[in-house]
Amino acid sequence: MKKIFTNKEIVVYIPSYNCEDYIENVLISIPSEIHNIIDCLIIDNCSTDGSVSKITNLLNKKTLPFHIALIKTKYNLGYSGSQKLAYSLVQKSTNAKKIIMLHGDGSIPIMFIIKITTLF
């Protein structure tokens, strides 16, 4: 099994369901100030659009300067089910101790992300 996390303490978790039109902007909007302290986990919940292809293309380009793990569920776990999976994976990790959830089809102010990481 491929390693999900590297040695970072903070995981940015992004649930994805039909986020093809937004996911790239969400990933690009993660501020450079935290690139070196995060791993990113995307759990795709059986999207029916091109979300997985879009994410896979971004992973293959290797243009984002932080580790990204993509998990594609075999069936739709629902919103809370994918959250439980993410929390469970972080809990089992030897290094990851904190999680920040961003939405695959939304945006969050950059300063908020930077501020929240300083609270840990």
Helices and strands as residue ranges (DSSP letters): E 10-16, H 23-28, G 32-37, E 38-44, H 51-61, E 67-72, H 78-92, E 98-101, H 110-118
